Amino acid sequence: MANFNKNLFVGTGGVESINLSHFIGAVYGMEKLMGRAHNPLRSILNYCSEQYLGQLDLWYVLTVMGANDYGEVEMKGLYIGNDVKCYDDACDLSLKVNFNLLEKAPKKIVVYLNEEYHSTWLGNKSIYRYDSESYDWMHLYLFSLHCCIQYANGNRRWRRINRLSTLG
């Protein structure tokens, strides 16, 4: 679940706070942070809210979006509140609506990023959302309008592929 107090501290804090939040995530391990409501970065943000914003009457409006039976994106939940419970409730629904938890890890993963996902940063999210222990056996193919990247089984080297036809 994005937003909540992250927008106040990271989003409005400029490039330094954005870079620092990314650094904290990298040190902790992005694969342990992404998609989890409670993590060290959230603890820091929640502490800052309590210590520095507690006297303000701040209210949060959080939405949970998900696909309907026709594949169209629609609002699945609307949460309005002035404390972390609002965020926690939105995260609980988002986990049910937007995550497919697998009993066993797949051997091959294919990710397609449409034209909306044009930055390398967004493409990287498809990579580090997988448990780092999986990297030794996993094949990951990342396709976008700009390039294709293949992570080969245990090779730990990324290969940029300029044409789809070069994938074997």
Sequence and secondary structure as in RCSB ss.txt:
>XXXX:A:sequence
MANFNKNLFVGTGGVESINLSHFIGAVYGMEKLMGRAHNPLRSILNYCSEQYLGQLDLWYVLTVMGANDYGEVEM
KGLYIGNDVKCYDDACDLSLKVNFNLLEKAPKKIVVYLNEEYHSTWLGNKSIYRYDSESYDWMHLYLFSLHCCIQ
YANGNRRWRRINRLSTLG
>XXXX:A:secstr
   THHIIIIISSHHHHHHHHHHHHHHH HHHHTT S SHHHHHHHHHHHHHSTTS   EEEEEEEE TTS EEE
EEEEEESSHHHHHHHHHHHHHHH    SS  SEEEEEE TT  SHHHHHHHHHTS GGGGGT EEEEEESS EEE
E TTT  EEEESSGGG  
